[in-house]
């Protein structure tokens, strides 16, 4: 099975998530490619869409091999077995983390999105990426969300290796992934179109979804006027600044 592109993968996941995710909910895409998968899910759920910034940690001499990930807070996940295999020193690790953190200080400026704490705790959080090979990026995103009081997390990805699925599935309340394979080579092999995604394209997904929610809410209020004396229920406000594998919670 191959997805036409990230948007089609998101629609497939949205169908899988129906009946699993309860309102209120929040969808967070991992930048950059995860946002293209996340928007169809947020649209199907009628949920707000936000972003989590995570950077993979890779060796300078083996950039195709990730040995960890760091989030925008500086929280890190490091695979010590990968570090040993790559023969990395602690200096190598810290230098790579410092470079990744510097890159993460610049990236959020390009995105206008509600912070997780606008909706947490109290909402189901759906964490979305375009796939998982090692799962390290998603683990860093989960840790980031837990520090912001996320207590009900669903991880939704279109494809994953068996090792990544098992590791990530053990950390969250629900794990949804239509394609899990033991002999997993790379995420892009499960897409016909897996073009690189820039910050501009990813940030537009947030803008489009915010506009969609405003238009949908306005249409619903026009079609379903409230009886006199009753006000329409609204989500907590946020003001814009300037076939599945479903796993129960098994404990972090």
C-alpha positions as CSV (number, residue, x, y, z in Angstrom):
1,X,0.0,0.0,0.0
2,X,1.2,3.5,-0.9
3,X,-0.4,6.8,-0.2
4,X,-0.8,9.4,-3.0
5,X,0.6,12.1,-0.8
6,X,0.6,13.3,2.8
7,X,-2.9,14.8,2.5
8,X,-4.4,11.5,1.4
9,X,-2.6,9.8,4.2
10,X,-4.2,12.2,6.6
11,X,-7.7,11.4,5.2
12,X,-7.0,7.7,5.7
13,X,-6.0,8.3,9.3
14,X,-9.1,10.5,9.9
15,X,-11.3,7.6,9.0
16,X,-9.4,5.4,11.4
17,X,-9.7,7.9,14.2
18,X,-13.5,8.3,14.0
19,X,-15.0,6.9,17.1
20,X,-11.6,6.8,18.9
21,X,-11.0,10.5,19.6
22,X,-13.6,12.2,21.8
23,X,-14.4,15.9,22.0
24,X,-12.8,18.1,23.1
25,X,-9.7,17.4,21.2
26,X,-6.7,19.1,19.7
27,X,-4.6,17.9,16.8
28,X,-0.8,18.7,16.7
29,X,1.3,18.1,13.6
30,X,5.1,17.6,13.9
31,X,6.7,20.2,11.7
32,X,7.1,20.2,8.9
33,X,5.6,17.2,7.0
34,X,3.3,16.2,9.9
35,X,1.2,19.3,9.5
36,X,0.1,18.2,6.0
37,X,-1.1,14.9,7.4
38,X,-2.6,16.6,10.4
39,X,-4.9,19.1,8.8
40,X,-7.3,16.6,7.2
41,X,-7.5,14.9,10.6
42,X,-8.3,18.2,12.4
43,X,-10.9,19.0,9.8
44,X,-12.6,15.7,10.2
45,X,-12.6,16.0,14.0
46,X,-13.6,19.7,13.9
47,X,-10.7,20.2,16.2
48,X,-8.1,23.0,16.5
49,X,-4.7,22.4,14.8
50,X,-1.4,23.3,16.3
51,X,2.3,22.4,15.7
52,X,5.1,20.8,17.7
53,X,8.7,21.5,16.6
54,X,11.1,18.7,17.0
55,X,14.5,18.2,15.4
56,X,16.2,14.9,14.7
57,X,19.7,14.4,15.9
58,X,22.0,12.9,13.3
59,X,25.7,12.2,13.0
60,X,27.6,14.5,10.6
61,X,29.2,11.5,8.9
62,X,26.0,9.4,8.8
63,X,23.1,11.9,8.3
64,X,20.7,9.2,7.3
65,X,20.9,7.6,10.8
66,X,19.1,9.3,13.7
67,X,20.5,8.8,17.2
68,X,18.0,11.0,19.0
69,X,15.7,14.0,18.8
70,X,15.3,17.3,20.7
71,X,12.1,19.4,21.1
72,X,11.7,23.2,21.3
73,X,12.1,23.2,25.1
74,X,15.5,21.5,24.8
75,X,14.1,18.2,26.0
76,X,16.0,15.3,24.4
77,X,15.6,11.7,23.6
78,X,18.9,9.8,22.9
79,X,19.2,6.2,21.6
80,X,22.3,5.0,23.3
81,X,22.6,1.9,21.1
82,X,22.7,4.2,18.0
83,X,25.3,6.4,19.7
84,X,27.5,3.4,20.4
85,X,27.1,2.1,16.8
86,X,28.0,5.5,15.4
87,X,30.9,5.8,17.8
88,X,29.9,9.2,19.0
89,X,31.5,10.9,21.9
90,X,29.6,13.0,24.5
91,X,31.1,16.1,22.9
92,X,29.7,15.0,19.5
93,X,26.3,14.5,21.1
94,X,26.2,17.9,22.9
95,X,27.5,19.7,19.8
96,X,24.7,18.2,17.7
97,X,22.1,19.0,20.3
98,X,23.3,22.6,20.5
99,X,23.0,23.0,16.7
100,X,19.5,21.5,16.7
101,X,18.4,23.8,19.5
102,X,19.7,26.8,17.7
103,X,17.7,25.8,14.6
104,X,14.6,25.3,16.7
105,X,14.8,28.8,18.2
106,X,14.3,30.2,14.6
107,X,11.6,27.9,13.3
108,X,8.6,28.7,15.5
109,X,8.7,32.3,14.3
110,X,7.3,31.2,11.0
111,X,4.2,29.6,12.5
112,X,1.1,31.1,14.0
113,X,-0.6,28.5,16.1
114,X,-2.3,28.1,19.5
115,X,0.0,26.8,22.3
116,X,-0.8,23.4,23.7
117,X,-1.6,24.9,27.0
118,X,-4.6,26.7,25.5
119,X,-6.4,23.4,25.4
120,X,-4.5,21.2,27.9
121,X,-5.3,19.5,30.2
122,X,-8.8,18.4,29.5
123,X,-8.6,17.6,25.8
124,X,-7.6,14.5,23.8
125,X,-4.3,15.4,22.0
126,X,-3.7,13.7,18.6
127,X,0.0,13.8,17.7
128,X,0.6,13.4,14.0
129,X,3.6,12.8,11.8
130,X,4.0,11.5,8.2
131,X,5.6,8.3,9.4
132,X,8.0,6.7,11.9
133,X,11.2,4.8,11.3
134,X,12.9,5.0,14.7
135,X,10.1,6.8,16.6
136,X,12.6,9.1,18.3
137,X,11.0,12.3,16.9
138,X,7.6,11.2,18.1
139,X,9.0,10.2,21.5
140,X,10.4,13.8,21.9
141,X,7.0,15.2,20.9
142,X,5.2,13.0,23.5
143,X,7.6,14.2,26.2
144,X,7.0,17.8,25.2
145,X,3.2,17.3,25.4
146,X,3.4,15.5,28.8
147,X,5.3,18.5,30.2
148,X,2.3,20.6,29.2
149,X,-0.1,18.4,31.1
150,X,-1.4,16.2,28.2
151,X,-2.9,13.2,29.9
152,X,-4.8,11.7,27.0
153,X,-2.6,11.2,23.9
154,X,-3.4,9.5,20.6
155,X,-0.4,9.0,18.2
156,X,-1.6,8.8,14.6
157,X,0.9,8.1,11.8
158,X,0.3,6.6,8.3
159,X,3.2,4.1,8.5
160,X,5.8,2.9,11.0
161,X,8.4,0.3,11.6
162,X,7.4,-2.5,14.1
163,X,10.1,-1.4,16.6
164,X,9.0,2.2,16.5
165,X,5.3,1.3,16.8
166,X,6.0,-0.9,19.8
167,X,8.1,1.7,21.5
168,X,5.8,4.7,20.9
169,X,2.6,2.7,21.5
170,X,3.8,1.9,25.0
171,X,4.0,5.6,25.8
172,X,0.5,6.8,24.9
173,X,-3.2,6.0,25.5
174,X,-3.9,5.1,21.9
175,X,-1.7,4.3,18.8
176,X,-3.2,4.3,15.3
177,X,-1.2,3.3,12.3
178,X,-2.6,1.5,9.2
179,X,0.8,0.2,8.1
180,X,3.2,-1.4,10.5
181,X,6.0,-3.4,9.0
182,X,9.0,-5.2,10.5
183,X,11.2,-4.8,7.4
184,X,10.7,-1.1,7.2
185,X,13.3,0.9,5.2
186,X,12.1,4.5,5.0
187,X,8.9,6.5,5.3
188,X,9.1,7.8,1.7
189,X,8.7,4.3,0.3
190,X,5.0,4.4,1.4
191,X,4.2,7.5,-0.6
192,X,4.0,8.2,-4.3
193,X,4.6,11.9,-3.7
194,X,6.9,12.6,-0.7
195,X,8.2,16.0,-1.7
196,X,10.2,18.1,0.8
197,X,8.0,20.5,2.8
198,X,9.2,24.0,3.7
199,X,8.2,26.2,6.6
200,X,6.0,28.4,4.3
201,X,4.0,25.5,3.1
202,X,3.7,23.9,6.5
203,X,2.6,27.2,8.2
204,X,-0.1,27.7,5.5
205,X,-1.8,24.6,6.8
206,X,-2.3,26.2,10.1
207,X,-3.7,29.4,8.6
208,X,-6.0,27.5,6.3
209,X,-7.4,25.4,9.1
210,X,-8.0,28.3,11.4
211,X,-10.0,30.0,8.6
212,X,-11.9,26.8,8.0
213,X,-12.9,26.5,11.7
214,X,-14.1,30.2,11.7
215,X,-16.2,29.6,8.5
216,X,-17.6,26.3,9.8
217,X,-18.6,27.8,13.1
218,X,-20.3,30.8,11.5
219,X,-22.2,28.5,9.1
220,X,-23.4,26.3,11.9
221,X,-24.6,29.3,13.9
222,X,-26.6,30.5,10.9
223,X,-28.2,27.1,10.2
224,X,-28.9,26.3,13.8
225,X,-29.9,29.4,15.8
226,X,-30.0,28.9,19.5
227,X,-33.3,29.3,21.4
228,X,-33.7,32.7,23.1
229,X,-31.7,33.0,26.3
230,X,-29.2,30.3,25.4
231,X,-25.7,31.0,24.1
232,X,-23.8,28.7,21.8
233,X,-21.1,26.7,23.4
234,X,-17.6,27.7,22.2
235,X,-14.2,26.2,22.6
236,X,-11.7,27.9,24.8
237,X,-10.7,31.1,22.9
238,X,-7.4,31.5,21.2
239,X,-6.4,34.9,19.8
240,X,-4.0,34.9,16.8
241,X,-0.9,36.7,17.9
242,X,0.5,39.4,15.6
243,X,-7.7,-1.8,9.5
244,X,-5.8,0.2,12.3
245,X,-3.4,-0.8,15.0
246,X,-5.0,0.6,18.2
247,X,-3.0,0.0,21.4
248,X,-4.2,0.5,25.0
249,X,-2.1,2.5,27.4
250,X,0.7,0.3,28.9
251,X,2.4,2.9,30.9
252,X,5.4,5.2,30.1
